Amino acid sequence: MSVETEQNDRLPHTGEIIASKRCQYEVSKLLGKGGFGAVFHVIRTHDKMEFAMKCETYDVKKQVLSMDCKVLRGTFQIRSPHFCSVLDRGKAVDRFRFLIMKLVGKNLWDLRINHPSMRFSLGTSLKAAEQCLMALEDLHRVGYLHRDIKPGNFATGREAANEQQLIYMLDFGLCRKFVGDQQDKDLRMPRATAPFRGTTRYASIAALKQIEQSRKDDIEAWLYMVVEWTKGHLPWRKLKGADKEEVLRWKEDVRSGEPLEDFLSECPKREFTAIMQYLDGLSYQSIPDYSYVYYCLSHACKSNNIDPAEPLDWDPSKPYKGPTKADRDKRMEEGAKPNDTPGTGTTVTGEEKENKKKK
Ligand SMILES: Nc1ncnc2c1ncn2[C@@H]1O[C@H](COP(=O)(O)OP(=O)(O)OP(=O)(O)O)[C@@H](O)[C@H]1O
């Protein structure tokens, strides 16, 4: 029997009732399958409420579900709107462990490829970019790197919940805590080399070189994702996961000159170049200046006359209401104190500030 067949046998089947200590859930359909298990649409039997059930089989090589739980506990504490709430967890003995979480809508990979032009409008790309960056900033606030930023790991909320304008971040299986467990919340020491984690297409240059990743690398992956949304493709789209060397060469190549011009054609060139050059000036220790990146996005909106209320491509009948950066700032003021930021033991270097000033 192949490993995959064995795994499928262990996973729940449509119509099956799965019980936790507190509730029962009927499995209605498969929502997505990944390297570590599968996600199902389920219905809680006593009240017919719909949820997502993420399952991880017992024999999986690397357990990731507990990381999902830890991260989602942290993001719940800071009241970030961009993460699913976890409602329940349990196990089907000898088969799989599961967690029950909020059900969200389509992921941003599926939304783009089902679009006739395989790209989002510029307004949608920039608005989605802002929300995904806010999610990333919130994740970093609670001390984790994502290390697998890609469109399949972001999804919109559901129409039934009137949440189509809200973007959720998914899948924390490859997360890594970048701050130590001590009270001082200092950065962990980088390893001399770090095994590759992520998805080749979106991975940062450092990740492809097996250098320890840090906050800047999540943002670099975010930038490739945003370029893909805006332009409809990345130049290295035909290369496979194993073609890391070639993808790395492409990414190094598009840093300047004509390759950069081509790479950012059909994109807000000035602003995306500024973001890329800013990120390239950061080091492992850097606390990224997220505000600068939001500023570049908002500049790109203004210089392209994007109406802040212009609807999102997947929700064309409603004016866009966010959440926006301003909503986030308000939430931060009301809630968490600035000292909660992990890694405050380090500061942005003078060189980085210089780099920013030049742009
Ligand atoms: N809460 C949810 N509600 C609805 N759909 C979800 C939810 N969580 C995940 N999905 C769907 O299932 C897919 C796989 O989920 P997830 O990325 O968490 O699992 P994974 O096994 O780690 O996948 P991969 O290895 O591909 O990253 C997602 O792309 C998404 O479409």
The ligand as a Tripos MOL2 file, in Angstrom:
@<TRIPOS>MOLECULE
LIG
   31    33     1     0     0
SMALL
NO_CHARGES

@<TRIPOS>ATOM
      1 N1        -10.3170   27.3140    8.3140 N.pl3     1 LIG1
      2 C1        -10.4460   26.9500    7.0390 C.ar      1 LIG1
      3 N2        -11.6260   27.1240    6.4000 N.ar      1 LIG1
      4 C2        -11.7670   26.7700    5.0840 C.ar      1 LIG1
      5 N3        -10.7960   26.2350    4.3350 N.ar      1 LIG1
      6 C3         -9.5950   26.0330    4.9180 C.ar      1 LIG1
      7 C4         -9.3540   26.3670    6.2920 C.ar      1 LIG1
      8 N4         -8.0750   26.0460    6.5870 N.ar      1 LIG1
      9 C5         -7.5500   25.5400    5.4540 C.ar      1 LIG1
     10 N5         -8.4490   25.5240    4.4410 N.ar      1 LIG1
     11 C6         -8.2360   25.0660    3.0570 C.3       1 LIG1
     12 O1         -7.4120   23.9150    3.0620 O.3       1 LIG1
     13 C7         -6.1930   24.1660    2.3380 C.3       1 LIG1
     14 C8         -5.0440   23.4730    3.0600 C.3       1 LIG1
     15 O2         -4.9750   23.9750    4.3830 O.3       1 LIG1
     16 P1         -3.6150   24.1500    5.1850 P.3       1 LIG1
     17 O3         -2.7240   25.0070    4.3260 O.co2     1 LIG1
     18 O4         -3.8910   24.6290    6.5530 O.co2     1 LIG1
     19 O5         -3.1090   22.6390    5.2320 O.3       1 LIG1
     20 P2         -1.7250   21.9750    4.9120 P.3       1 LIG1
     21 O6         -1.9870   20.5200    5.0360 O.co2     1 LIG1
     22 O7         -0.6430   22.4920    5.7910 O.co2     1 LIG1
     23 O8         -1.4840   22.4260    3.3900 O.3       1 LIG1
     24 P3         -0.1330   22.7470    2.5560 P.3       1 LIG1
     25 O9          0.8400   21.6540    2.8560 O.co2     1 LIG1
     26 O10        -0.6240   22.7660    1.1250 O.co2     1 LIG1
     27 O11         0.3450   24.1100    2.9730 O.co2     1 LIG1
     28 C9         -6.0670   25.7010    2.2840 C.3       1 LIG1
     29 O12        -5.3920   26.1560    1.1360 O.3       1 LIG1
     30 C10        -7.5090   26.1480    2.2730 C.3       1 LIG1
     31 O13        -8.0080   26.2170    0.9640 O.3       1 LIG1
@<TRIPOS>BOND
     1     1     2 1
     2     2     3 ar
     3     2     7 ar
     4     3     4 ar
     5     4     5 ar
     6     5     6 ar
     7     6     7 ar
     8     6    10 ar
     9     7     8 ar
    10     8     9 ar
    11     9    10 ar
    12    10    11 1
    13    11    12 1
    14    11    30 1
    15    12    13 1
    16    13    14 1
    17    13    28 1
    18    14    15 1
    19    15    16 1
    20    16    17 2
    21    16    18 1
    22    16    19 1
    23    19    20 1
    24    20    21 2
    25    20    22 1
    26    20    23 1
    27    23    24 1
    28    24    25 2
    29    24    26 1
    30    24    27 1
    31    28    29 1
    32    28    30 1
    33    30    31 1
@<TRIPOS>SUBSTRUCTURE
     1 LIG1         1 GROUP 0 **** ****
